[in-house]
């Protein structure tokens, strides 16, 4: 309806709507983008639609990623072949988000890679959304792939992903990568987080257009050009900390088609290279991923009580400290032992949904205390302090 789309002054002073992705010969104008509550004035674009489209544009936003960017780009440029030539059939753009390390230098060392500098970070924009939007406005691909600098892509992954999206007739395809972890803290915590994600966002329901649940993983997000335009691009989620999930919700609302799955066959990632980065990252995300994060923290605290408390109490009952009624206490001890076995089975059945290796799942109870702390910390940052930090920047929670 007319009231849903704001009237914007056109180049000749007329009122009209301009779509995103430069589908206009005019530059520097405002664009109307779909938001949660209707249409709103969005960002500024600088490029007209290219005269000739290529198959794919891969966009890698990078801020201080010197430790992982090289492996990511090597896995991407190696996708080129005679029938899928880099620079001709597809392009690869790295957006340096004002890094202070060797990120840009590493990217420039790869032939065929275009390196851009992210535009000035304005208010109500996150650094990642701003970096991606810098390149997306200049993209020439029929498909756009947004992928993080800490990912490693399997050979042939790019073309297979396009075929998969086409086969399933979806405008947005997102993969949950195989997670690479190291050290006791990461290996015990990450399965706990990802099993909860698998339960909160079942891929089958996410991919079902009749279900309201939506999710996507910004580590691999492939979108068809027109679908990206229809959902408003990253301008429509400019201030969202979890821009990938918000894009997924918009994809469902605009009915462009959404497919989401765990894809160890396609891409892997090492999300965090230190415990400090992991704590900062999950503090930023957990309260947004799990609406009832405090309730979830209480349930996981109950896991600790049951996993630790039941066997301790059972042993106490077996130790004949209640000699007056030793037989009854012995029976009660066995009942508690059976309850503990049931708790253990249910706990590991839940963690198995994380898709992590057996050893990581086996030691996951050790990560419960930190998981509880992070759930509370994330809730406190978002709900009380109303701000979170990530990579040297502070955003509204």
KEBALO-730969 format. One record per residue (C-alpha): residue in one letter; x, y, z. Coordinates in steps of 0.25 Angstrom, whole numbers. Last residue first. Example, Ala and Ser with C-alpha at 12.3 -4.5 7.8 and 13.67 -1.06 7.14 Angstrom:
+--------+-------+-------+-------+
| residu |    xx |    yy |    zz |
+--------+-------+-------+-------+
|      s |    55 |    -4 |    29 |
|      a |    49 |   -18 |    31 |
+--------+-------+-------+-------+
***
This chain:
+--------+-------+-------+-------+
| residu |    xx |    yy |    zz |
+--------+-------+-------+-------+
|      x |    90 |   -17 |    91 |
|      x |    95 |    -4 |    84 |
|      x |   108 |    -6 |    78 |
|      x |   123 |    -4 |    83 |
|      x |   135 |    -6 |    74 |
|      x |   149 |   -12 |    77 |
|      x |   146 |   -25 |    70 |
|      x |   132 |   -27 |    77 |
|      x |   126 |   -20 |    89 |
|      x |   112 |   -21 |    94 |
|      x |   102 |   -11 |    99 |
|      x |    89 |   -10 |   106 |
|      x |    95 |   -10 |   120 |
|      x |    83 |   -17 |   126 |
|      x |    77 |   -25 |   115 |
|      x |    88 |   -27 |   105 |
|      x |   100 |   -28 |   114 |
|      x |    93 |   -35 |   125 |
|      x |    87 |   -45 |   116 |
|      x |   100 |   -48 |   110 |
|      x |   107 |   -49 |   123 |
|      x |    96 |   -59 |   128 |
|      x |    97 |   -68 |   116 |
|      x |   113 |   -67 |   117 |
|      x |   113 |   -71 |   132 |
|      x |   104 |   -83 |   129 |
|      x |   113 |   -87 |   117 |
|      x |   125 |   -86 |   126 |
|      x |   119 |   -95 |   137 |
|      x |   114 |  -105 |   126 |
|      x |   128 |  -106 |   119 |
|      x |   133 |  -118 |   127 |
|      x |   120 |  -125 |   124 |
|      x |   125 |  -125 |   109 |
|      x |   136 |  -135 |   111 |
|      x |   129 |  -146 |   104 |
|      x |   123 |  -137 |    93 |
|      x |   137 |  -133 |    89 |
|      x |   142 |  -147 |    90 |
|      x |   131 |  -152 |    80 |
|      x |   133 |  -141 |    70 |
|      x |   123 |  -130 |    68 |
|      x |   110 |  -131 |    61 |
|      x |   103 |  -122 |    72 |
|      x |    91 |  -131 |    72 |
|      x |    99 |  -141 |    80 |
|      x |    99 |  -131 |    92 |
|      x |    84 |  -135 |    94 |
|      x |    86 |  -150 |    94 |
|      x |    98 |  -147 |   103 |
|      x |    89 |  -140 |   113 |
|      x |    78 |  -150 |   112 |
|      x |    87 |  -162 |   114 |
|      x |    94 |  -155 |   126 |
|      x |    81 |  -152 |   133 |
|      x |    75 |  -166 |   131 |
|      x |    88 |  -171 |   137 |
|      x |    87 |  -161 |   149 |
|      x |    72 |  -166 |   151 |
|      x |    77 |  -180 |   152 |
|      x |    88 |  -176 |   162 |
|      x |    77 |  -169 |   170 |
|      x |    68 |  -181 |   170 |
|      x |    80 |  -190 |   174 |
|      x |    83 |  -180 |   186 |
|      x |    69 |  -181 |   191 |
|      x |    70 |  -196 |   191 |
|      x |    83 |  -195 |   200 |
|      x |    75 |  -186 |   209 |
|      x |    64 |  -195 |   211 |
|      x |    74 |  -207 |   214 |
|      x |    82 |  -198 |   224 |
|      x |    70 |  -194 |   232 |
|      x |    77 |  -192 |   245 |
|      x |    91 |  -192 |   239 |
|      x |    89 |  -179 |   232 |
|      x |   103 |  -176 |   229 |
|      x |   104 |  -189 |   222 |
|      x |   113 |  -184 |   210 |
|      x |   102 |  -187 |   200 |
|      x |    94 |  -175 |   203 |
|      x |   106 |  -165 |   202 |
|      x |   109 |  -172 |   189 |
|      x |    95 |  -169 |   184 |
|      x |    97 |  -154 |   189 |
|      x |   110 |  -152 |   181 |
|      x |   104 |  -159 |   169 |
|      x |    92 |  -150 |   169 |
|      x |    99 |  -137 |   172 |
|      x |   109 |  -137 |   160 |
|      x |   101 |  -139 |   148 |
|      x |    88 |  -135 |   155 |
|      x |    93 |  -122 |   160 |
|      x |   101 |  -119 |   148 |
|      x |    89 |  -121 |   139 |
|      x |    81 |  -112 |   148 |
|      x |    91 |  -101 |   144 |
|      x |    88 |  -104 |   130 |
|      x |    73 |  -102 |   132 |
|      x |    76 |   -89 |   140 |
|      x |    84 |   -84 |   128 |
|      x |    73 |   -87 |   118 |
|      x |    64 |   -79 |   127 |
|      x |    73 |   -67 |   127 |
|      x |    75 |   -68 |   111 |
|      x |    60 |   -68 |   109 |
|      x |    61 |   -62 |    95 |
|      x |    72 |   -71 |    91 |
|      x |    80 |   -66 |    79 |
|      x |    80 |   -51 |    83 |
|      x |    84 |   -54 |    97 |
|      x |    95 |   -63 |    92 |
|      x |   101 |   -54 |    82 |
|      x |   110 |   -43 |    88 |
|      x |   114 |   -51 |   100 |
|      x |   117 |   -62 |    90 |
|      x |   127 |   -54 |    83 |
|      x |   134 |   -47 |    95 |
|      x |   136 |   -61 |   102 |
|      x |   141 |   -67 |    89 |
|      x |   150 |   -56 |    86 |
|      x |   156 |   -57 |   100 |
|      x |   157 |   -72 |    99 |
|      x |   166 |   -70 |    86 |
|      x |   165 |   -73 |    72 |
|      x |   150 |   -73 |    70 |
|      x |   141 |   -77 |    59 |
|      x |   150 |   -88 |    53 |
|      x |   142 |   -91 |    41 |
|      x |   138 |  -102 |    31 |
|      x |   131 |  -102 |    18 |
|      x |   124 |  -111 |     8 |
|      x |   123 |  -125 |    12 |
|      x |   122 |  -121 |    27 |
|      x |   109 |  -114 |    23 |
|      x |    98 |  -113 |    34 |
|      x |    86 |  -108 |    27 |
|      x |    78 |   -95 |    23 |
|      x |    69 |   -93 |    11 |
|      x |    60 |   -80 |    10 |
|      x |    51 |   -76 |    -1 |
|      x |    48 |   -62 |    -6 |
|      x |    35 |   -61 |     1 |
|      x |    37 |   -46 |     6 |
|      x |    34 |   -50 |    20 |
|      x |    43 |   -63 |    19 |
|      x |    55 |   -55 |    13 |
|      x |    53 |   -44 |    24 |
|      x |    54 |   -54 |    35 |
|      x |    67 |   -60 |    28 |
|      x |    73 |   -46 |    27 |
|      x |    70 |   -44 |    42 |
|      x |    77 |   -57 |    45 |
|      x |    89 |   -52 |    37 |
|      x |    90 |   -38 |    43 |
|      x |    92 |   -43 |    57 |
|      x |    97 |   -30 |    63 |
|      x |    86 |   -23 |    55 |
|      x |    89 |    -8 |    52 |
|      x |    89 |    -9 |    37 |
|      x |    79 |   -20 |    35 |
|      x |    71 |   -14 |    24 |
|      x |    83 |    -7 |    18 |
|      x |    89 |   -21 |    17 |
|      x |    81 |   -24 |     5 |
|      x |    66 |   -19 |     5 |
|      x |    59 |   -33 |     5 |
|      x |    55 |   -31 |   -10 |
|      x |    69 |   -27 |   -14 |
|      x |    75 |   -39 |    -8 |
|      x |    64 |   -47 |   -15 |
|      x |    68 |   -41 |   -28 |
|      x |    82 |   -44 |   -27 |
|      x |    81 |   -58 |   -22 |
|      x |    86 |   -60 |    -8 |
|      x |    97 |   -69 |    -3 |
|      x |   101 |   -68 |    12 |
|      x |   113 |   -75 |    18 |
|      x |   119 |   -71 |    31 |
|      x |   107 |   -62 |    33 |
|      x |    99 |   -74 |    37 |
|      x |    84 |   -73 |    35 |
|      x |    71 |   -75 |    43 |
|      x |    56 |   -74 |    42 |
|      x |    44 |   -80 |    50 |
|      x |    31 |   -76 |    44 |
|      x |    28 |   -90 |    38 |
|      x |    20 |   -91 |    25 |
|      x |    33 |   -88 |    17 |
|      x |    40 |  -100 |    22 |
|      x |    55 |   -98 |    22 |
|      x |    56 |   -93 |    36 |
|      x |    47 |  -105 |    41 |
|      x |    56 |  -115 |    34 |
|      x |    68 |  -108 |    39 |
|      x |    64 |  -109 |    54 |
|      x |    67 |   -95 |    60 |
|      x |    65 |   -96 |    75 |
|      x |    69 |  -110 |    76 |
|      x |    81 |  -109 |    66 |
|      x |    85 |   -96 |    73 |
|      x |    85 |  -103 |    87 |
|      x |    93 |  -114 |    81 |
|      x |   103 |  -103 |    76 |
|      x |   105 |   -96 |    89 |
|      x |   108 |  -109 |    97 |
|      x |   117 |  -114 |    86 |
|      x |   125 |  -101 |    87 |
|      x |   128 |  -102 |   102 |
|      x |   136 |  -114 |   104 |
|      x |   145 |  -113 |    92 |
|      x |   146 |   -98 |    93 |
|      x |   151 |   -99 |   108 |
|      x |   160 |  -111 |   106 |
|      x |   168 |  -106 |    94 |
|      x |   165 |  -106 |    80 |
|      x |   152 |  -105 |    71 |
|      x |   149 |  -106 |    56 |
|      x |   134 |  -105 |    54 |
|      x |   127 |  -111 |    42 |
|      x |   120 |  -100 |    35 |
|      x |   105 |   -96 |    36 |
|      x |   101 |   -94 |    22 |
|      x |    92 |   -83 |    17 |
|      x |    84 |   -82 |     4 |
|      x |    75 |   -70 |     0 |
|      x |    67 |   -69 |   -12 |
|      x |    61 |   -83 |   -12 |
|      x |    57 |   -92 |   -23 |
|      x |    62 |  -105 |   -17 |
|      x |    70 |  -108 |   -30 |
|      x |    74 |   -94 |   -32 |
|      x |    79 |   -93 |   -17 |
|      x |    87 |  -106 |   -19 |
|      x |    93 |  -103 |   -32 |
|      x |    98 |   -90 |   -27 |
|      x |   104 |   -97 |   -15 |
|      x |   110 |  -107 |   -24 |
|      x |   117 |   -96 |   -32 |
|      x |   123 |   -90 |   -19 |
|      x |   127 |  -103 |   -12 |
|      x |   135 |  -109 |   -24 |
|      x |   147 |  -111 |   -15 |
|      x |   143 |  -110 |     0 |
|      x |   143 |   -96 |     6 |
|      x |   151 |   -91 |    18 |
|      x |   144 |   -81 |    27 |
|      x |   151 |   -70 |    36 |
|      x |   150 |   -59 |    27 |
|      x |   134 |   -60 |    27 |
|      x |   126 |   -62 |    15 |
|      x |   115 |   -54 |     8 |
|      x |   112 |   -61 |    -6 |
|      x |   104 |   -52 |   -16 |
|      x |    98 |   -59 |   -28 |
|      x |    95 |   -52 |   -41 |
|      x |   108 |   -46 |   -39 |
|      x |   113 |   -32 |   -42 |
|      x |   115 |   -26 |   -28 |
|      x |   117 |   -11 |   -27 |
|      x |   106 |    -9 |   -16 |
|      x |   109 |   -22 |   -10 |
|      x |   124 |   -17 |    -7 |
|      x |   121 |    -6 |     2 |
|      x |   109 |   -13 |     7 |
|      x |   118 |   -24 |    12 |
|      x |   127 |   -15 |    20 |
|      x |   115 |    -7 |    26 |
|      x |   108 |   -20 |    30 |
|      x |   121 |   -25 |    37 |
|      x |   124 |   -11 |    44 |
|      x |   110 |   -10 |    50 |
|      x |   102 |     2 |    45 |
|      x |    92 |    11 |    53 |
|      x |   102 |    22 |    53 |
|      x |   111 |    23 |    41 |
|      x |   124 |    14 |    38 |
|      x |   132 |    21 |    27 |
|      x |   132 |    12 |    15 |
|      x |   140 |    -2 |    16 |
|      x |   153 |    -2 |     8 |
|      x |   152 |   -11 |    -5 |
|      x |   161 |   -22 |    -9 |
|      x |   159 |   -29 |   -22 |
|      x |   165 |   -43 |   -23 |
|      x |   169 |   -48 |   -37 |
|      x |   183 |   -51 |   -32 |
|      x |   185 |   -53 |   -17 |
|      x |   195 |   -44 |   -10 |
|      x |   186 |   -32 |    -9 |
|      x |   178 |   -40 |     1 |
|      x |   190 |   -43 |    10 |
|      x |   194 |   -28 |    10 |
|      x |   179 |   -24 |    13 |
|      x |   179 |   -33 |    26 |
|      x |   193 |   -29 |    30 |
|      x |   189 |   -23 |    44 |
|      x |   181 |   -10 |    47 |
|      x |   169 |   -14 |    39 |
|      x |   160 |    -3 |    34 |
|      x |   149 |   -12 |    30 |
|      x |   156 |   -18 |    18 |
|      x |   146 |   -23 |     8 |
|      x |   151 |   -35 |     1 |
|      x |   144 |   -37 |   -13 |
|      x |   144 |   -49 |   -21 |
|      x |   138 |   -49 |   -35 |
|      x |   131 |   -60 |   -44 |
|      x |   130 |   -64 |   -58 |
|      x |   141 |   -55 |   -64 |
|      x |   150 |   -50 |   -52 |
|      x |   151 |   -64 |   -47 |
|      x |   148 |   -74 |   -58 |
|      x |   137 |   -84 |   -56 |
|      x |   138 |   -93 |   -68 |
|      x |   153 |   -94 |   -69 |
|      x |   154 |   -95 |   -53 |
|      x |   154 |   -86 |   -41 |
|      x |   150 |   -92 |   -28 |
|      x |   165 |   -91 |   -24 |
|      x |   162 |   -76 |   -22 |
|      x |   153 |   -79 |   -11 |
|      x |   161 |   -89 |    -3 |
|      x |   173 |   -80 |    -4 |
|      x |   165 |   -68 |     0 |
|      x |   161 |   -75 |    13 |
|      x |   175 |   -80 |    17 |
|      x |   180 |   -66 |    15 |
|      x |   170 |   -59 |    23 |
|      x |   172 |   -67 |    36 |
|      x |   183 |   -61 |    44 |
|      x |   183 |   -48 |    37 |
|      x |   168 |   -45 |    40 |
|      x |   168 |   -32 |    46 |
|      x |   155 |   -28 |    41 |
|      x |   151 |   -35 |    28 |
|      x |   138 |   -35 |    20 |
|      x |   138 |   -46 |     9 |
|      x |   129 |   -44 |    -3 |
|      x |   128 |   -55 |   -13 |
|      x |   121 |   -50 |   -26 |
|      x |   115 |   -60 |   -35 |
|      x |   110 |   -63 |   -49 |
|      x |   114 |   -50 |   -57 |
|      x |   104 |   -39 |   -60 |
|      x |   106 |   -30 |   -72 |
|      x |   102 |   -15 |   -72 |
|      x |   105 |   -13 |   -58 |
|      x |    93 |    -7 |   -49 |
|      x |    97 |     7 |   -45 |
|      x |   107 |    10 |   -34 |
|      x |   107 |    19 |   -22 |
|      x |    97 |    14 |   -13 |
|      x |    92 |    21 |    -1 |
|      x |    85 |    14 |    11 |
|      x |    71 |    12 |    16 |
|      x |    58 |    20 |    17 |
|      x |    47 |    11 |    23 |
|      x |    37 |     1 |    18 |
|      x |    29 |    -7 |    27 |
|      x |    30 |   -11 |    42 |
|      x |    41 |   -21 |    41 |
|      x |    48 |   -14 |    30 |
|      x |    47 |   -14 |    15 |
|      x |    57 |    -4 |     8 |
|      x |    54 |    10 |     2 |
|      x |    67 |    16 |    -4 |
|      x |    73 |    29 |    -3 |
|      x |    81 |    35 |   -15 |
|      x |    96 |    36 |   -17 |
|      x |    95 |    31 |   -31 |
|      x |    85 |    32 |   -42 |
|      x |    84 |    21 |   -53 |
|      x |    76 |    12 |   -44 |
|      x |    76 |    -2 |   -40 |
|      x |    88 |     1 |   -32 |
|      x |    87 |   -11 |   -23 |
|      x |    75 |    -5 |   -15 |
|      x |    61 |    -1 |   -21 |
|      x |    58 |    14 |   -23 |
|      x |    43 |    18 |   -19 |
|      x |    37 |    31 |   -24 |
|      x |    33 |    45 |   -22 |
|      x |    37 |    55 |   -33 |
|      x |    48 |    66 |   -30 |
|      x |    55 |    63 |   -43 |
|      x |    65 |    54 |   -37 |
|      x |    55 |    47 |   -29 |
|      x |    50 |    51 |   -15 |
|      x |    45 |    40 |    -7 |
|      x |    31 |    36 |    -3 |
|      x |    31 |    26 |     8 |
|      x |    26 |    12 |     5 |
|      x |    16 |     6 |    14 |
|      x |     6 |    17 |    12 |
|      x |     4 |    14 |    -2 |
|      x |     0 |     0 |     0 |
+--------+-------+-------+-------+
***
